[in-house]
Structures are given as C-alpha cells and as structure tokens.
Amino acid sequence: MNLYLKTLHIIFIVTWFAGIFYMPRLFIYNTEANDRPDIEKKVLQNQFQIMMKRLWYGITWPSAIITLILGPLVWYELYDFYMFDWLIIKLCFVVGLYVYQFSLHYIFKQQLKGVFKYTSQQLRIWNEVATLFLVAIVALVEMQSTLNMLWLLIALLILMFVLFSAIRIYKLLRKD
C-alpha cells in the first residue's frame, strides 16, 4: 500500500509543480498583453483568463490539496512518524512552497480583476522561486541524511544567481 501512496503523492507533486511553473508564465503573457492595441489586448486577456482559471482551479489547487493529504500518509507509511533532520528542513521548504502558492493566488485574483501591480520582469523573477523550492525539496528527499546542509545552501545560492542572471540576460537580449 505504501508504494501506491508514494506513487500517487509523486504524481500529484508533479502536476502541482506543472501548475506553479506555468501560472506565472500566464501572468507574464497577460501583463504583456497590456502593451497591445485595445482589440488585441481584450482578446488575449480574455483567453489568458480562461487558461489561468482552468489551470489554477482544475490542476494546480487540486494537486496541491491532494499532495497535502497524501504527504502525511506517505510519511506515516514509510517513516512511522520518526523525525529526521532532513525531513524537518524539507517540511519547512514545503510550507514555503504553499506560501508561494498563496502569493500566486493573490496575483491571480488581481489579474482577474484587471489589476497589474507587477511588471513582466518582476513576474519572470518570481517565476523562478518555484525552481529553487523544487531543487531544495528533491535534494533533501533524495540525499536525506547524507546531504550536507551547507552544500545545499551554497548550491541553491549558485542556482539562484544563475537563474537571475539568465533573466537579466534575456531582458537585455529582448530589448534588441
């Protein structure tokens, strides 16, 4: 039974991440549609709103909720609630990921109302936060107690620098 639960948990983690990776892209496209002529802007933003609602309510939120339900079941089945140092740190990252999810929900609600508080550049940066969570969580799960936390922190900082540099380079290339 525990392998079935673990399999389902992983599947819903993947679909949840698919949603939180793609949603900010839709925010970016929706924001950039503001620069288009009025008729084109209206058509694009209507389409992006439909896509955002379907992704958010049809995939992302259900996957996040099912992941949250299955997580403790997998933990109980596989680890008998024994706490490992890596698991406590992983759970902190998971809580951070849910906080990130709520921040995306806030932006989602704003954009549905036609409120665009963030530039496409700011949204591109915010889009990469999920990548940092993914790397940290997967590293903690797969390497568990053999993982040196200092090296994980250094790796995350390097990854963050690379991602943000890539965004900056993209912005410079896009202006040409």
Stockholm file with secondary structure:
# STOCKHOLM 1.0

chainA/1-176         MNLYLKTLHIIFIVTWFAGIFYMPRLFIYNTEANDRPDIEKKVLQNQFQIMMKRLWYGITWPSAIITLILGPLVWYELYDFYMFDWLIIKLCFVVGLYVYQFSLHYIFKQQLKGVFKYTSQQLRIWNEVATLFLVAIVALVEMQSTLNMLWLLIALLILMFVLFSAIRIYKLLRKD
#=GR chainA/1-176 SS CHHHHHHHHHHHHHHHHHHHHHHHHHHHHHHHGGGSCHHHHHHHHHHHHHHHHHHIIIIIHHHHHHHHHHHHHHHHHHHTTCCCHHHHHHHHHHHHHHHHHHHHHHHHHHHHTTCCCSCHHHHHHHHTHHHHHHHHHHHHHHHGGGSCHHHHHHHHHHHHHHHHHHHHHHHHHHHC
#=GC SS_cons         CHHHHHHHHHHHHHHHHHHHHHHHHHHHHHHHGGGSCHHHHHHHHHHHHHHHHHHIIIIIHHHHHHHHHHHHHHHHHHHTTCCCHHHHHHHHHHHHHHHHHHHHHHHHHHHHTTCCCSCHHHHHHHHTHHHHHHHHHHHHHHHGGGSCHHHHHHHHHHHHHHHHHHHHHHHHHHHC
//
